[in-house]
Amino acid sequence: MPNKHNLIGKGVYTVSEAAWLARVPASRIRAWLFGHGADAVLSPELAPEDGHEGLTFLNLVEVRFVQELRASGVSLQAIRHMVENARRIFGTEHPFASGQFHTDGKGVFFQAAEEAPERSLINLIDGNGAMLDILEQSFQRSLSFSKTDGLAETWQPYAELSRVVVDAHRQFGRPIDRSGVPTQALAQALRAENGDVRKVASWWDVPEEAVTQAAEFEFKISQRLAA
C-alpha cells in the first residue's frame, strides 16, 4: 500500500478494509476497480504497489454506489455506459462521487437506458424517474460534498448511526465519531471500562450517544469480519 502520509485528504484503504466498510465482497471490488475477471467499471486513484491494491475515499464512495445500482438490478454494461457519459458531462474521473451527478445526473440514467436497454434500468427510471429519485435521495443523505470541487468528502455508512462518519480529511479516512474520535478507540474504551458509557463519554469528552453508536458500529463491523 502507498504511504498514507502521502495521501492526506484522500483516505486510503486496503481492498479488505473497503469491503467491510462498503459492505461489498472484496472480489467484486477488485473486478469493478482493477478488472479482475472482467473489464473494470471504475478508475482507481492508486496504482498497485508490490502486488497490493488499494482504494481512496472517492473509490470507496463509488463502489458503494455501484453496489446500490447492482442491488436495483442494473447491469454492469449499463453502469459502464453511465460512467463513460458522466465523465464526459461532468468532467471528472469519479462522477459517482460527485455532488453534481447526484443532483443533475438524471439524464445520464436515461441515456444509459437508450444505449443499454434493459428492464431493470427502465424500471428504475419509470414514472419520470420516481424510483431513481428515491435511490438518489437516500444516497445523498449519507454524503456531504466539498464546496471546492464538489466531490464527496464525508460518508455516513449507516443511516441509523448518525454520529458515525468516514471523513477523507480526518484520521486517514478511518471511521470516526463526528467529534473526530475513532470509533474503534471508543469501542475499545467501553470494553475496558466494562460497559460504563458515562465514564467513557466523560473520559473522551463526547456525548454518551457517541460511545453507544461507536460500539454498535464496531459490532456491525466485527460481525461482517466473522461472516
C-alpha positions as CSV (number, residue, x, y, z in Angstrom):
1,M,0.0,0.0,0.0
2,P,1.2,3.6,-0.6
3,N,2.5,5.6,2.3
4,K,-0.6,7.0,4.0
5,H,1.2,10.2,4.9
6,N,1.5,11.0,1.1
7,L,-2.3,10.7,0.8
8,I,-3.5,13.2,3.4
9,G,-7.0,14.3,2.5
10,K,-7.7,11.3,0.2
11,G,-8.2,8.5,2.7
12,V,-6.6,5.1,1.8
13,Y,-7.9,1.6,2.3
14,T,-6.9,-1.9,1.5
15,V,-9.4,-3.9,-0.5
16,S,-10.3,-5.8,2.6
17,E,-11.0,-2.6,4.6
18,A,-13.1,-1.2,1.8
19,A,-15.1,-4.5,1.6
20,W,-16.2,-4.3,5.2
21,L,-16.8,-0.6,5.2
22,A,-18.8,-0.6,1.9
23,R,-20.4,-4.0,2.6
24,V,-19.3,-5.2,-0.8
25,P,-17.4,-8.5,-1.4
26,A,-13.6,-8.0,-2.0
27,S,-13.8,-10.0,-5.2
28,R,-16.4,-7.6,-6.6
29,I,-14.3,-4.5,-5.6
30,R,-11.3,-6.0,-7.4
31,A,-13.4,-6.7,-10.5
32,W,-15.0,-3.2,-10.6
33,L,-11.8,-1.3,-10.0
34,F,-9.0,-3.4,-11.3
35,G,-10.6,-5.5,-13.9
36,H,-10.0,-8.9,-12.2
37,G,-12.0,-11.3,-14.4
38,A,-13.8,-8.6,-16.4
39,D,-13.4,-5.1,-17.7
40,A,-13.1,-2.5,-14.9
41,V,-16.1,-0.2,-14.3
42,L,-14.3,2.5,-12.2
43,S,-11.0,4.2,-12.2
44,P,-8.7,3.5,-9.2
45,E,-6.8,6.5,-7.9
46,L,-4.0,4.4,-6.6
47,A,-1.7,2.3,-8.7
48,P,-0.9,-1.2,-7.2
49,E,2.4,-1.3,-5.3
50,D,4.3,-4.5,-4.8
51,G,1.2,-6.5,-5.8
52,H,-1.0,-4.7,-3.3
53,E,-4.2,-2.9,-4.5
54,G,-5.8,0.0,-2.6
55,L,-8.7,2.4,-2.7
56,T,-9.1,6.1,-1.9
57,F,-12.2,7.6,-0.2
58,L,-13.6,8.5,-3.6
59,N,-13.2,5.0,-4.8
60,L,-15.0,3.8,-1.7
61,V,-18.0,6.0,-2.3
62,E,-18.1,4.9,-6.0
63,V,-18.0,1.2,-5.0
64,R,-20.9,1.7,-2.6
65,F,-23.0,3.5,-5.3
66,V,-22.3,0.8,-7.9
67,Q,-23.4,-1.8,-5.3
68,E,-26.7,0.2,-4.9
69,L,-27.2,0.1,-8.6
70,R,-26.5,-3.6,-8.8
71,A,-28.9,-4.2,-6.0
72,S,-31.5,-2.5,-8.0
73,G,-30.8,-4.9,-10.9
74,V,-28.8,-2.6,-13.1
75,S,-26.3,-4.5,-15.2
76,L,-22.6,-3.7,-15.3
77,Q,-22.9,-2.9,-19.0
78,A,-25.4,-0.1,-18.3
79,I,-23.3,1.1,-15.4
80,R,-20.3,1.4,-17.7
81,H,-22.4,3.5,-20.1
82,M,-23.3,5.7,-17.2
83,V,-19.7,6.2,-16.1
84,E,-18.5,7.0,-19.6
85,N,-21.2,9.5,-20.3
86,A,-21.0,11.1,-16.8
87,R,-17.2,11.5,-17.0
88,R,-17.7,13.5,-20.2
89,I,-20.6,15.5,-19.0
90,F,-19.3,16.4,-15.5
91,G,-15.6,16.5,-16.3
92,T,-14.4,14.2,-13.5
93,E,-13.0,10.7,-13.4
94,H,-15.2,10.0,-10.4
95,P,-18.7,11.0,-11.3
96,F,-20.4,8.7,-8.9
97,A,-18.7,10.6,-6.1
98,S,-19.7,14.0,-7.5
99,G,-22.5,16.1,-5.9
100,Q,-23.4,17.4,-9.3
101,F,-24.0,13.9,-10.6
102,H,-26.3,13.2,-7.7
103,T,-28.4,16.4,-8.3
104,D,-28.2,16.9,-12.1
105,G,-27.4,13.5,-13.4
106,K,-30.8,12.1,-14.2
107,G,-30.2,12.4,-17.9
108,V,-27.2,10.0,-17.6
109,F,-29.6,7.3,-16.5
110,F,-32.0,7.9,-19.3
111,Q,-29.1,7.9,-21.8
112,A,-27.8,4.7,-20.5
113,A,-31.2,3.1,-20.8
114,E,-31.2,4.0,-24.5
115,E,-27.6,2.7,-25.1
116,A,-28.0,-0.5,-23.0
117,P,-31.8,-1.1,-22.8
118,E,-32.8,-3.5,-20.0
119,R,-35.9,-4.0,-17.9
120,S,-34.2,-3.2,-14.6
121,L,-32.9,0.2,-15.7
122,I,-36.1,1.1,-17.4
123,N,-38.0,0.2,-14.2
124,L,-35.6,2.4,-12.1
125,I,-36.4,5.5,-14.2
126,D,-40.0,4.7,-14.9
127,G,-42.5,7.4,-14.0
128,N,-40.2,10.3,-14.8
129,G,-37.5,8.9,-12.5
130,A,-39.5,8.4,-9.4
131,M,-37.6,5.3,-8.3
132,L,-34.4,6.9,-9.3
133,D,-35.2,9.9,-7.1
134,I,-35.6,7.6,-4.1
135,L,-32.3,6.0,-4.7
136,E,-30.5,9.3,-5.2
137,Q,-32.1,11.0,-2.1
138,S,-31.1,8.0,0.0
139,F,-27.5,8.2,-1.2
140,Q,-27.3,12.0,-1.0
141,R,-28.4,11.9,2.7
142,S,-25.4,9.7,3.5
143,L,-22.9,12.1,1.9
144,S,-21.6,15.6,2.2
145,F,-19.7,17.3,-0.7
146,S,-16.8,19.6,-0.9
147,K,-17.6,23.3,-1.7
148,T,-14.3,23.4,-3.6
149,D,-14.5,20.6,-6.1
150,G,-18.0,19.2,-5.5
151,L,-16.7,15.7,-4.7
152,A,-17.7,13.7,-1.7
153,E,-15.7,14.3,1.5
154,T,-17.7,12.6,4.2
155,W,-19.9,9.5,4.3
156,Q,-22.3,8.1,6.9
157,P,-22.2,4.3,6.4
158,Y,-25.3,3.5,8.4
159,A,-28.4,5.8,8.4
160,E,-29.3,4.8,12.0
161,L,-25.9,5.7,13.3
162,S,-25.9,9.4,12.6
163,R,-22.7,10.2,14.6
164,V,-20.5,7.7,12.8
165,V,-18.8,9.1,9.7
166,V,-16.0,8.3,7.3
167,D,-14.1,11.6,6.5
168,A,-11.4,11.7,3.9
169,H,-9.7,14.6,5.7
170,R,-9.6,13.1,9.2
171,Q,-7.9,10.0,10.6
172,F,-6.8,9.0,7.1
173,G,-10.5,8.0,6.4
174,R,-10.9,5.7,9.4
175,P,-14.5,5.6,10.8
176,I,-14.9,8.3,13.5
177,D,-17.4,9.9,15.7
178,R,-18.4,13.3,14.4
179,S,-16.2,14.8,17.2
180,G,-13.2,13.2,15.5
181,V,-12.6,10.3,17.9
182,P,-12.1,7.0,16.1
183,T,-15.0,4.6,16.6
184,Q,-12.5,1.8,17.4
185,A,-11.0,3.8,20.3
186,L,-14.4,4.5,21.8
187,A,-15.5,0.9,21.5
188,Q,-12.2,-0.4,23.0
189,A,-12.5,2.0,25.9
190,L,-16.1,0.8,26.5
191,R,-14.9,-2.8,26.7
192,A,-12.0,-1.8,29.0
193,E,-14.5,0.0,31.3
194,N,-16.9,-2.9,31.4
195,G,-19.6,-1.1,29.5
196,D,-19.6,2.1,31.6
197,V,-20.9,4.5,28.8
198,R,-20.9,7.6,31.1
199,K,-17.3,7.1,32.2
200,V,-16.0,6.6,28.6
201,A,-18.0,9.6,27.4
202,S,-16.6,11.8,30.2
203,W,-13.1,10.4,29.5
204,W,-13.2,11.3,25.8
205,D,-15.4,14.4,26.3
206,V,-18.1,13.2,23.9
207,P,-21.8,12.7,24.3
208,E,-22.9,9.3,25.6
209,E,-24.6,8.7,22.3
210,A,-21.2,8.9,20.6
211,V,-20.0,6.0,22.7
212,T,-23.0,3.8,22.1
213,Q,-23.1,4.4,18.4
214,A,-19.4,3.8,18.0
215,A,-19.8,0.5,19.9
216,E,-22.7,-0.5,17.7
217,F,-20.8,0.3,14.5
218,E,-17.7,-1.7,15.6
219,F,-20.0,-4.6,16.5
220,K,-21.5,-4.5,13.0
221,I,-18.0,-4.5,11.5
222,S,-16.9,-7.4,13.7
223,Q,-20.0,-9.4,12.6
224,R,-19.0,-8.8,8.9
225,L,-15.5,-9.9,9.5
226,A,-16.6,-13.0,11.3
227,A,-19.1,-13.9,8.5
